[in-house]
Amino acid sequence: MPSITICPMRRINETLFDKYCRVNKLRGREKTEFWDFLENLANSTYTNFQNIPEYDSIDGTLDSLGIRPKHYMELIYNLTYDGTYEPIEAIRIRCVDGQIHMRARQILTEFGLCYLCSSYLGEEYSSRFLIFGEYPEFNKYLNLHRFIDVKQATFFDSDMGFTLLGFECEAIDSYIHSAFEVMKVDNNFGYTHDGATYEPEVEEIVAESNFRTETSISQRNCRFYHESNLTHYPFYTKNICQQECRINLAYKICKCIPHFYPNQIANPKPVCNYKTLKSCFPRHASQFSIFITYR
């Protein structure tokens, strides 16, 4: 069965944000404007960079906190509660099919921090690994049960499915894609405040068992997950390759890259400040919306 990625539209956790502001003595108007700035920054992508607010207080707040553009995603991560580690099961972000438990994880996407269920991709595709280069912490709540990574079905099964839970009273955006792939930010189902049910069909290529081990990249004209030739990602999928193309295009046009890309590389690219996100990217929106086929 395919994967589903859910992006909650409310990103920053109020409790974590309030604690951060108490420690750093942020209050009043500066605190309110900083919340609005961070919440919009955490929800920003190529389609809405122009919506990031530009308050008079923001530059001073960022300077006093020592926050540079390269720190944007780390700060957002630290102020966003990972719902898969929620102790209360009723409100935990979890993936189930009846009594069958499936792995759900927080991931870093071109739309910020989202949640993924039913995926063959390794733990390199997680928010913690792509931001810090560290594997996710052990999730004792998931490991209370036997769980599976991917729900499998056949055409002879009359009713197969799973549910990704834990987004009550929140607006969400959803993406369905192959269990071997990642979401595409321009291929969503739209925002909703209500539960949603989808009946997708996904086509996969089936090959002989020795296709993987006895053929070269040039022979098959494609790459497997472990055959990455990318710079910013330690694994390979077609959509991830296209994301790296967009990273390189962003760097070429705007001389920096958005904060939601992994940048733990030998020669990190400069990360765009919010003013560049607001000014440069909307002017070139049509170029960034084109996915490039890249081998």
C-alpha positions as CSV (number, residue, x, y, z in Angstrom):
1,M,0.0,0.0,0.0
2,P,1.2,3.6,-0.5
3,S,2.6,6.0,2.1
4,I,0.8,9.0,3.5
5,T,2.5,12.2,4.7
6,I,0.5,14.6,6.9
7,C,1.6,18.2,7.5
8,P,-0.1,19.9,10.5
9,M,-0.7,23.6,9.8
10,R,0.0,24.5,13.5
11,R,3.7,23.9,13.9
12,I,5.1,25.7,17.0
13,N,4.2,24.2,20.4
14,E,2.9,26.9,22.8
15,T,4.4,25.4,25.9
16,L,7.8,25.1,24.4
17,F,7.6,28.6,23.0
18,D,6.5,30.1,26.3
19,K,9.4,28.4,28.1
20,Y,11.9,29.6,25.4
21,C,10.6,33.2,25.8
22,R,10.8,33.1,29.6
23,V,14.4,31.9,29.5
24,N,15.3,34.6,26.9
25,K,13.1,37.4,28.6
26,L,10.9,37.9,25.6
27,R,7.5,39.4,26.5
28,G,4.8,41.7,25.3
29,R,4.7,42.8,21.7
30,E,8.1,41.3,20.8
31,K,6.9,37.8,22.0
32,T,3.6,38.1,20.1
33,E,5.3,39.2,16.9
34,F,8.0,36.6,17.3
35,W,5.4,33.8,17.6
36,D,3.7,35.0,14.4
37,F,7.0,35.2,12.6
38,L,8.1,31.7,13.6
39,E,4.7,30.1,12.9
40,N,4.7,31.5,9.4
41,L,8.3,30.6,8.8
42,A,7.6,27.0,9.9
43,N,4.7,26.9,7.5
44,S,6.6,28.5,4.6
45,T,7.4,26.9,1.2
46,Y,7.7,27.9,-2.4
47,T,4.1,28.8,-2.7
48,N,3.8,31.2,0.3
49,F,7.2,32.7,1.2
50,Q,5.6,36.1,0.6
51,N,3.4,35.6,3.6
52,I,6.2,35.6,6.2
53,P,5.5,38.7,8.3
54,E,8.1,41.5,8.6
55,Y,7.7,43.2,11.9
56,D,9.9,46.1,13.0
57,S,10.8,44.0,16.1
58,I,12.0,40.9,14.3
59,D,15.5,41.8,13.3
60,G,16.3,43.0,16.8
61,T,14.8,39.9,18.4
62,L,16.8,37.6,16.1
63,D,20.0,39.5,16.8
64,S,19.5,39.5,20.6
65,L,18.9,35.7,20.5
66,G,21.8,35.1,18.2
67,I,19.6,33.4,15.6
68,R,21.1,33.4,12.1
69,P,19.4,31.9,9.0
70,K,21.3,28.7,9.4
71,H,19.6,28.3,12.8
72,Y,16.0,28.7,11.6
73,M,15.2,25.1,11.1
74,E,17.0,24.0,14.3
75,L,15.0,26.5,16.3
76,I,11.7,25.4,14.6
77,Y,12.5,21.8,15.4
78,N,13.3,22.5,19.0
79,L,10.0,24.4,19.4
80,T,7.9,21.8,17.6
81,Y,6.8,18.9,19.7
82,D,7.2,15.5,18.0
83,G,3.7,14.0,18.5
84,T,4.9,10.5,18.0
85,Y,6.5,10.7,21.5
86,E,3.3,11.9,23.2
87,P,2.7,9.7,26.4
88,I,-1.1,9.9,26.1
89,E,-2.1,7.4,23.5
90,A,-5.4,9.1,22.7
91,I,-3.6,12.2,21.4
92,R,-0.4,10.6,20.2
93,I,0.4,10.8,16.5
94,R,0.2,7.1,15.5
95,C,-0.6,4.9,12.6
96,V,-2.8,1.8,13.0
97,D,-5.0,-0.7,11.2
98,G,-7.2,-2.2,13.8
99,Q,-4.8,-4.0,16.2
100,I,-1.9,-3.7,13.8
101,H,0.5,-0.9,14.7
102,M,2.6,0.8,12.0
103,R,5.7,3.0,12.3
104,A,5.0,6.8,12.2
105,R,7.8,9.3,12.2
106,Q,8.4,13.0,12.0
107,I,10.2,14.0,8.8
108,L,11.7,17.1,7.2
109,T,10.1,18.1,3.9
110,E,10.0,21.0,1.6
111,F,6.9,22.0,3.7
112,G,8.8,21.8,7.0
113,L,8.1,19.2,9.7
114,C,5.5,16.6,8.8
115,Y,4.6,13.0,9.6
116,L,5.0,9.9,7.6
117,C,3.4,6.4,7.8
118,S,3.9,3.2,5.7
119,S,7.4,3.8,4.2
120,Y,10.2,1.6,3.1
121,L,12.7,4.5,3.4
122,G,15.3,4.2,6.2
123,E,15.6,6.3,9.3
124,E,17.9,8.7,7.4
125,Y,14.6,10.1,6.2
126,S,13.7,11.6,9.5
127,S,13.7,15.2,10.8
128,R,16.4,14.5,13.4
129,F,18.8,12.9,10.9
130,L,18.4,15.5,8.1
131,I,18.7,18.5,10.5
132,F,21.4,17.1,13.0
133,G,22.8,14.0,11.3
134,E,21.5,11.9,14.2
135,Y,19.2,8.9,14.1
136,P,15.8,9.4,15.9
137,E,15.7,8.6,19.6
138,F,14.2,5.3,20.7
139,N,10.4,5.6,20.8
140,K,9.3,3.5,23.7
141,Y,5.6,4.1,23.0
142,L,5.9,2.7,19.5
143,N,7.9,-0.3,20.8
144,L,5.2,-1.2,23.4
145,H,3.7,-3.1,20.5
146,R,4.8,-5.2,17.6
147,F,4.7,-2.9,14.6
148,I,5.3,-3.0,10.9
149,D,6.9,-0.5,8.6
150,V,4.6,-0.9,5.6
151,K,1.1,-2.3,5.1
152,Q,1.0,-4.8,2.4
153,A,-2.0,-6.0,0.5
154,T,-3.0,-7.9,-2.7
155,F,-5.6,-7.3,-5.3
156,F,-7.6,-10.2,-3.7
157,D,-8.0,-8.4,-0.4
158,S,-11.4,-6.7,-0.4
159,D,-10.8,-4.1,2.3
160,M,-7.3,-3.0,3.3
161,G,-6.2,0.3,4.9
162,F,-4.7,2.1,7.7
163,T,-5.2,5.4,9.7
164,L,-2.8,8.1,10.7
165,L,-4.2,9.6,13.9
166,G,-3.4,12.4,16.3
167,F,-4.4,15.6,14.5
168,E,-7.7,16.3,16.2
169,C,-8.8,20.0,16.0
170,E,-5.9,20.8,13.7
171,A,-5.8,21.9,10.1
172,I,-3.7,19.5,8.0
173,D,-2.4,19.1,4.5
174,S,-2.0,15.6,3.2
175,Y,0.1,13.8,0.5
176,I,-0.2,10.2,-0.8
177,H,2.8,8.7,-2.6
178,S,4.7,5.5,-3.1
179,A,6.1,3.7,-0.1
180,F,9.5,3.9,-1.8
181,E,9.2,7.7,-2.3
182,V,8.8,11.0,-0.5
183,M,6.0,13.5,-0.9
184,K,6.1,16.2,-3.6
185,V,5.2,19.6,-2.2
186,D,3.1,20.6,-5.2
187,N,1.0,17.4,-5.2
188,N,-1.1,17.8,-2.1
189,F,-4.8,17.1,-1.4
190,G,-5.4,20.6,0.1
191,Y,-6.1,21.8,3.7
192,T,-8.8,20.3,5.9
193,H,-9.9,20.6,9.5
194,D,-11.8,17.3,9.3
195,G,-10.8,13.7,9.0
196,A,-10.3,12.5,5.4
197,T,-10.5,9.1,3.7
198,Y,-8.6,8.3,0.5
199,E,-8.7,5.3,-1.9
200,P,-5.5,5.5,-3.8
201,E,-3.9,3.2,-6.3
202,V,-0.1,3.0,-6.7
203,E,1.7,1.4,-9.6
204,E,5.1,-0.2,-8.9
205,I,7.7,-1.8,-11.3
206,V,8.2,-5.5,-10.6
207,A,11.5,-7.0,-11.7
208,E,13.4,-10.3,-11.4
209,S,15.0,-10.9,-8.0
210,N,18.6,-10.5,-9.3
211,F,17.8,-7.2,-11.1
212,R,19.2,-5.3,-8.1
213,T,22.4,-7.1,-7.6
214,E,23.4,-8.1,-11.1
215,T,22.8,-4.9,-13.1
216,S,24.7,-1.6,-13.1
217,I,23.2,1.9,-12.8
218,S,24.0,2.6,-16.5
219,Q,22.3,-0.7,-17.5
220,R,19.0,-0.1,-15.7
221,N,19.1,3.7,-16.1
222,C,18.0,4.3,-12.5
223,R,19.3,4.2,-9.0
224,F,18.3,2.3,-5.9
225,Y,17.9,3.9,-2.4
226,H,21.5,3.1,-1.3
227,E,23.1,4.4,-4.6
228,S,22.9,8.1,-3.9
229,N,25.1,10.4,-5.9
230,L,23.5,13.5,-4.2
231,T,25.2,16.1,-2.0
232,H,22.5,17.0,0.5
233,Y,20.9,13.6,0.9
234,P,22.6,10.3,1.9
235,F,19.9,8.3,0.1
236,Y,18.3,8.4,-3.4
237,T,14.8,8.5,-4.7
238,K,13.5,10.3,-7.8
239,N,11.7,13.0,-5.8
240,I,14.7,13.5,-3.5
241,C,16.8,13.9,-6.6
242,Q,14.4,16.6,-7.9
243,Q,14.6,18.3,-4.5
244,E,18.3,18.6,-4.8
245,C,17.9,20.0,-8.3
246,R,15.7,22.6,-6.7
247,I,18.3,23.3,-4.0
248,N,20.9,24.0,-6.7
249,L,18.4,26.2,-8.6
250,A,17.7,28.2,-5.5
251,Y,21.4,28.7,-4.9
252,K,21.9,29.7,-8.5
253,I,19.1,32.3,-8.6
254,C,18.9,33.6,-5.0
255,K,22.5,32.8,-3.9
256,C,21.2,30.8,-0.9
257,I,18.9,27.9,0.0
258,P,15.7,27.8,2.1
259,H,16.0,26.7,5.7
260,F,14.0,23.4,5.3
261,Y,16.8,21.6,3.4
262,P,19.4,19.4,5.0
263,N,22.7,21.2,4.9
264,Q,25.0,19.0,7.0
265,I,27.6,18.7,4.2
266,A,31.3,19.4,3.8
267,N,30.7,22.8,2.2
268,P,27.3,24.0,3.5
269,K,25.4,26.4,1.3
270,P,24.3,29.8,2.8
271,V,20.8,29.6,4.2
272,C,18.4,32.4,3.1
273,N,17.3,35.0,5.6
274,Y,13.6,35.6,5.7
275,K,13.9,38.9,3.7
276,T,15.4,37.0,0.8
277,L,12.7,34.3,1.0
278,K,10.1,37.0,0.7
279,S,11.8,39.0,-2.1
280,C,13.7,36.6,-4.3
281,F,11.7,33.4,-4.4
282,P,8.2,34.8,-5.2
283,R,9.7,36.7,-8.2
284,H,11.0,33.4,-9.6
285,A,8.1,31.1,-8.5
286,S,7.5,29.7,-12.0
287,Q,11.1,28.4,-12.2
288,F,11.0,26.7,-8.8
289,S,7.7,25.0,-9.6
290,I,9.3,23.0,-12.5
291,F,10.7,19.7,-11.5
292,I,13.8,18.7,-13.5
293,T,14.4,15.1,-14.6
294,Y,17.9,14.4,-13.4
295,R,19.9,11.2,-13.6
